[in-house]
Amino acid sequence: MRMRLRKVMQGILSVTFFVVIFQCIFFLAGIFLPGTCNADGAFSLSLPSSLIIFFSISVLLLFFFFWLGEDERSLSFAWIILMAAGASNLLERIFFGCVYDYIHVPYFTSFNAADAFLTVSIVYFFIVKMQNKTA
């Protein structure tokens, strides 16, 4: 029980730390980089904000419980980054009504640092899981 509580506190503090980092990047990007306010959901799905917020909170809680059950240390860190990136985008949506996208790739899309870290952590999950499957 004590170890579980310790892991929960470690997770909350770690996610909070990375959310602060992502929000600092967001603040600096807002000053120095032109961007767009993405009021739609992921992949430009036009959904009501309340539904996006509800879904985001649900997924973050689901990720938190997956993280609690994770034994592999490298995947544990990836879960933390995934939750922090999601929480960062969620906070932007709650407080500003949109997610500020400031990285523009011509002929592709616009995104932010949290989106990039989300994608990298998911790709990392697939790589580790595929390696474990073949081993």
Backbone bond lengths (Angstrom), bond angles and torsions (degrees), N, CA, C in turn:
res aa  C-N    CA-C-N  psi(-1)  N-CA   C-N-CA  omega(-1)  CA-C   N-CA-C  phi
1 M - - - 1.457 - - 1.531 111.03 -
2 R 1.332 115.05 -43.07 1.457 119.77 -178.77 1.531 111.39 -65.84
3 M 1.339 116.30 -39.32 1.466 120.30 178.12 1.525 110.75 -66.04
4 R 1.313 116.86 -37.57 1.468 121.46 178.97 1.526 110.20 -63.99
5 L 1.335 116.56 -45.30 1.458 120.86 178.48 1.525 110.54 -63.59
6 R 1.313 116.06 -39.29 1.459 120.38 178.32 1.532 110.69 -63.04
7 K 1.331 116.96 -41.93 1.454 120.45 178.98 1.526 110.93 -66.37
8 V 1.321 117.45 -39.69 1.463 121.14 177.84 1.526 110.04 -61.28
9 M 1.322 117.31 -46.29 1.471 120.88 -179.80 1.529 110.33 -64.88
10 Q 1.338 116.78 -40.94 1.458 120.93 177.74 1.527 109.95 -61.25
11 G 1.315 116.95 -42.71 1.459 121.19 179.69 1.515 112.36 -64.26
12 I 1.314 116.41 -45.10 1.470 120.23 -179.96 1.519 110.45 -62.12
13 L 1.321 116.66 -45.19 1.466 120.03 179.64 1.527 111.88 -65.86
14 S 1.315 117.21 -40.73 1.471 120.99 179.46 1.522 111.41 -64.99
15 V 1.320 116.27 -46.17 1.466 119.98 178.79 1.528 109.65 -62.10
16 T 1.318 117.27 -43.16 1.466 121.24 179.30 1.526 110.71 -60.41
17 F 1.329 116.55 -43.70 1.462 120.97 178.83 1.523 110.94 -57.90
18 F 1.326 117.44 -49.02 1.456 120.04 -178.12 1.524 112.51 -71.64
19 V 1.320 118.09 -30.13 1.471 119.99 174.44 1.522 109.23 -63.20
20 V 1.321 116.94 -42.24 1.468 120.50 177.86 1.531 110.01 -61.52
21 I 1.329 117.23 -42.10 1.471 120.77 177.84 1.529 110.05 -61.08
22 F 1.325 117.68 -48.15 1.466 120.90 -179.77 1.527 111.12 -62.51
23 Q 1.317 117.48 -38.24 1.461 119.91 179.93 1.530 111.66 -71.29
24 C 1.325 117.52 -31.62 1.468 120.16 174.00 1.527 110.28 -65.98
25 I 1.332 116.16 -41.75 1.467 119.87 175.82 1.524 109.47 -61.74
26 F 1.328 116.43 -43.17 1.467 121.68 178.35 1.533 110.52 -58.50
27 F 1.326 116.68 -44.76 1.461 121.02 -179.10 1.525 111.08 -63.54
28 L 1.332 116.78 -47.74 1.463 120.64 179.76 1.523 111.20 -65.43
29 A 1.310 117.28 -39.25 1.466 120.62 178.78 1.523 110.11 -63.93
30 G 1.320 116.88 -37.14 1.458 120.56 179.08 1.514 112.54 -63.99
31 I 1.313 115.90 -28.26 1.462 120.46 179.13 1.527 111.08 -80.71
32 F 1.340 116.33 -44.93 1.455 120.63 -169.11 1.528 115.76 -101.64
33 L 1.316 118.18 -20.65 1.463 119.93 -175.07 1.525 111.07 -119.43
34 P 1.323 116.24 137.61 1.467 117.40 173.46 1.521 109.03 -71.79
35 G 1.285 116.15 143.85 1.457 118.95 -179.22 1.502 111.48 -148.62
36 T 1.303 113.87 -178.91 1.454 120.33 178.56 1.517 109.28 -125.63
37 C 1.295 114.97 148.94 1.456 121.07 177.90 1.523 107.96 -93.17
38 N 1.321 116.70 109.83 1.462 122.18 -176.93 1.528 108.69 -91.17
39 A 1.318 116.13 98.96 1.466 120.98 -179.79 1.520 111.95 -83.53
40 D 1.328 117.29 -15.10 1.463 121.32 178.51 1.522 110.02 -79.63
41 G 1.305 115.57 173.73 1.453 120.88 177.22 1.516 111.08 -82.42
42 A 1.312 115.42 -168.83 1.455 120.86 178.72 1.519 109.86 -58.90
43 F 1.318 116.32 144.89 1.460 123.47 -179.95 1.525 111.46 58.55
44 S 1.345 116.03 28.38 1.471 123.37 178.43 1.519 113.53 59.47
45 L 1.334 117.04 29.79 1.457 120.48 174.68 1.523 108.35 -72.30
46 S 1.287 115.92 125.70 1.451 120.50 -178.95 1.528 109.49 -86.54
47 L 1.331 115.38 97.61 1.463 122.36 -179.47 1.521 109.41 -126.17
48 P 1.329 117.68 156.29 1.470 119.54 176.05 1.530 110.57 -61.80
49 S 1.324 116.69 142.31 1.469 121.79 -178.74 1.516 112.24 -56.58
50 S 1.329 116.62 -40.02 1.466 119.54 -179.01 1.529 111.19 -61.75
51 L 1.315 117.12 -37.27 1.463 121.04 178.14 1.534 110.88 -69.29
52 I 1.321 116.91 -41.22 1.463 120.89 177.82 1.525 110.12 -62.70
53 I 1.316 117.70 -43.80 1.468 121.71 -179.70 1.525 110.53 -65.69
54 F 1.328 117.73 -44.76 1.464 121.05 178.45 1.526 110.97 -60.59
55 F 1.331 116.57 -46.37 1.461 121.21 179.86 1.528 110.52 -63.30
56 S 1.325 117.20 -42.23 1.465 121.49 -179.34 1.526 111.57 -62.75
57 I 1.318 116.95 -44.32 1.464 120.41 178.96 1.527 110.27 -64.38
58 S 1.324 116.61 -41.83 1.469 120.79 178.99 1.525 111.39 -61.03
59 V 1.312 116.51 -45.31 1.464 120.88 -179.52 1.527 110.56 -66.49
60 L 1.326 117.46 -40.22 1.465 119.80 177.87 1.525 111.68 -62.46
61 L 1.316 117.25 -40.37 1.467 119.93 176.45 1.521 111.09 -64.99
62 L 1.319 116.86 -41.11 1.461 121.15 177.00 1.530 110.55 -61.21
63 F 1.328 117.43 -45.05 1.459 121.89 177.15 1.524 110.86 -60.41
64 F 1.334 116.69 -39.56 1.462 120.45 -179.47 1.529 110.59 -61.75
65 F 1.322 116.75 -42.50 1.466 119.59 179.60 1.530 111.53 -70.27
66 F 1.331 117.84 -35.09 1.458 120.15 173.79 1.528 109.88 -62.97
67 W 1.326 115.72 -42.88 1.460 120.27 179.35 1.527 111.26 -61.62
68 L 1.340 116.91 -40.02 1.466 119.82 179.26 1.525 111.92 -59.80
69 G 1.311 117.17 -34.44 1.453 121.05 -179.07 1.523 113.97 -87.34
70 E 1.324 117.23 -3.72 1.472 120.80 -177.02 1.522 110.94 -77.13
71 D 1.325 115.79 127.74 1.462 120.78 178.76 1.524 112.58 -99.25
72 E 1.317 116.64 -29.27 1.461 119.88 -178.24 1.523 109.89 -74.87
73 R 1.317 116.25 122.27 1.465 122.02 -173.37 1.532 112.95 -61.16
74 S 1.322 117.38 -41.85 1.466 119.45 -178.47 1.526 111.13 -66.32
75 L 1.319 118.03 -35.93 1.462 120.04 176.56 1.516 111.24 -73.18
76 S 1.310 116.95 -29.90 1.463 120.75 177.52 1.529 110.03 -60.64
77 F 1.331 116.33 -42.73 1.465 119.86 177.93 1.529 110.84 -65.85
78 A 1.313 117.03 -39.19 1.466 120.20 178.50 1.530 110.74 -63.06
79 W 1.344 117.25 -38.39 1.471 120.26 175.87 1.526 110.69 -61.35
80 I 1.333 117.06 -41.46 1.476 121.25 179.66 1.518 109.93 -60.84
81 I 1.337 117.01 -47.37 1.466 120.73 179.70 1.523 110.56 -62.75
82 L 1.315 116.74 -41.80 1.463 121.38 179.02 1.531 110.93 -60.76
83 M 1.326 116.49 -46.35 1.474 120.02 179.77 1.524 111.22 -66.64
84 A 1.334 117.52 -40.35 1.462 120.55 -179.22 1.520 111.31 -65.45
85 A 1.328 116.86 -42.19 1.467 120.35 179.10 1.525 110.55 -64.58
86 G 1.325 116.64 -43.10 1.463 120.16 177.53 1.516 112.20 -64.53
87 A 1.332 116.49 -42.26 1.470 120.32 179.40 1.525 110.75 -66.18
88 S 1.321 117.01 -36.81 1.462 120.48 178.16 1.529 111.29 -62.25
89 N 1.323 116.24 -47.43 1.469 119.58 177.07 1.529 111.21 -64.20
90 L 1.324 117.07 -37.45 1.461 120.59 178.62 1.528 111.05 -63.45
91 L 1.319 116.96 -43.37 1.469 120.15 179.05 1.522 111.64 -62.92
92 E 1.324 116.50 -41.34 1.469 119.39 176.49 1.522 110.62 -60.13
93 R 1.319 116.32 -43.15 1.468 120.13 -178.79 1.529 110.92 -65.60
94 I 1.330 117.32 -39.89 1.466 120.80 -179.34 1.525 110.99 -68.25
95 F 1.332 116.67 -46.15 1.466 119.73 -173.43 1.518 114.17 -85.41
96 F 1.327 118.24 -30.12 1.461 120.75 -176.58 1.524 113.56 -114.04
97 G 1.327 117.38 -8.95 1.453 120.71 -179.98 1.518 114.10 80.22
98 C 1.328 116.47 2.77 1.457 121.16 179.87 1.522 109.08 -161.05
99 V 1.317 114.83 171.74 1.462 121.27 174.63 1.523 106.55 -109.99
100 Y 1.326 116.64 126.28 1.460 122.29 -176.81 1.528 109.41 -81.00
101 D 1.323 116.86 114.92 1.463 123.00 179.07 1.522 108.62 -102.73
102 Y 1.316 117.55 121.66 1.462 121.69 -173.86 1.523 113.78 -126.01
103 I 1.319 118.34 -1.16 1.463 121.11 174.37 1.523 106.56 -104.61
104 H 1.328 115.94 119.43 1.467 120.84 -176.37 1.522 109.77 -113.35
105 V 1.311 116.40 124.99 1.459 122.40 175.44 1.525 106.52 -110.16
106 P 1.334 117.28 116.42 1.466 119.30 -177.95 1.532 112.21 -56.10
107 Y 1.299 115.27 139.00 1.466 124.26 179.29 1.523 113.11 62.59
108 F 1.315 117.61 16.43 1.465 119.81 179.25 1.519 109.71 -128.30
109 T 1.303 118.16 -91.20 1.461 121.15 -176.75 1.521 110.44 -162.14
110 S 1.310 115.06 178.23 1.458 122.10 173.42 1.514 107.98 -115.10
111 F 1.331 116.52 145.33 1.457 120.67 179.67 1.516 108.90 -155.23
112 N 1.328 116.80 -179.20 1.459 121.21 178.97 1.523 109.68 -127.14
113 A 1.337 116.35 179.96 1.469 120.88 -177.07 1.529 111.05 -61.79
114 A 1.325 117.74 -39.62 1.467 120.62 179.94 1.535 110.22 -62.04
115 D 1.319 117.14 -41.41 1.472 120.61 177.38 1.526 110.68 -62.05
116 A 1.331 116.52 -40.70 1.465 120.36 179.53 1.529 110.50 -63.98
117 F 1.330 117.28 -44.31 1.460 120.44 179.01 1.526 111.57 -67.13
118 L 1.324 116.86 -36.03 1.470 120.80 174.35 1.531 110.35 -57.72
119 T 1.313 115.74 -49.29 1.462 120.96 -178.14 1.527 111.37 -64.13
120 V 1.329 116.55 -45.01 1.467 120.12 -179.58 1.527 110.95 -62.48
121 S 1.321 117.68 -41.21 1.467 119.17 -179.75 1.527 111.57 -67.30
122 I 1.312 118.16 -37.03 1.471 120.74 177.94 1.532 110.65 -67.52
123 V 1.333 117.10 -42.41 1.465 120.15 176.40 1.527 109.69 -61.73
124 Y 1.317 117.32 -40.48 1.465 121.65 178.30 1.532 110.81 -61.26
125 F 1.335 116.82 -42.38 1.471 120.22 175.89 1.522 111.33 -55.42
126 F 1.330 116.00 -48.93 1.462 119.98 -178.73 1.526 111.52 -61.48
127 I 1.323 116.96 -42.56 1.468 120.23 -179.91 1.524 110.46 -62.30
128 V 1.336 117.11 -48.35 1.470 120.50 -178.62 1.522 110.67 -64.75
129 K 1.305 117.87 -43.76 1.469 120.97 -179.45 1.529 111.03 -64.56
130 M 1.336 117.23 -39.11 1.468 119.35 179.08 1.525 110.64 -68.58
131 Q 1.327 117.61 -38.01 1.462 120.83 177.30 1.520 110.85 -64.77
132 N 1.316 116.53 -41.52 1.478 120.54 178.67 1.522 111.17 -66.35
133 K 1.334 116.67 -33.13 1.460 121.14 -179.39 1.524 111.47 -70.46
134 T 1.337 116.01 -37.48 1.461 120.06 -178.53 1.523 112.35 -82.75
135 A 1.332 117.21 -18.16 1.473 119.83 -177.95 1.514 111.60 -80.79
